[in-house]
């Protein structure tokens, strides 16, 4: 692959404003793409209006802009992509990689995750509510993470079968992320290690849709003082758009880089220029750390 075939992306779910943990992921994916002379895309994964305050998308885009993390391509909104997800589901149903599932959470729990009443062989929409699930094949996938090295992940048919479209009619993350990575020709994914356990499942969805999966680099997540991932649910504060240079310096340090203190007198563009010249992904720490350790 030539260098400029590199296409990376930052793909936040807009459950709240950009916080320090998501700035780190945005910055790492940006630096990886730009230092490979690649494109860096922004994709808003707004699939679940019940969990997404309407103002969050604009807040995230404004914060990225304030930190000069911008893309020449306009941001993609997954809420505009329902027809593509529908088509992918149709393809997966037709090729018997997906099935209509009526099992309730309670039933699945009682049966250890096994689907009753030939659920997994159902290829026609049943009466009443149903989800659509991907039919995984049991395997132990072995693949290379670009930071964490060799990964071995066991995927269990039935028990781990991801939902592609929920009973409520919403398209699920596992489907949409793969459909859009394929459609946008993403060659390299840089994202938080909270998504690492899902990677082997996503690789099967890529292949079922006739595509080779991209390369992955998972960044260990930053934890709060209670050991939880920084997120909207754990009340991570929004990033302060008035301090972009300072925030970028903190994010670089969290990524194991050694920018000189006082770099650029707080100018975000100077910090980014330094980062593009001096980026060393091999220095990214491989363990999750608490916020206190990286600031
Ligand atoms: N939208 C996902 C999230 O915010 C990330 C998707 C991905 O990078 O694969 O957690």
Boltz pocket constraint, residues with backbone or C-beta under 6 A from the ligand:
constraints:
  - pocket:
      binder: B
      contacts: [[A, 11], [A, 12], [A, 13], [A, 45], [A, 177], [A, 190], [A, 191], [A, 192], [A, 195]]
      max_distance: 6.0
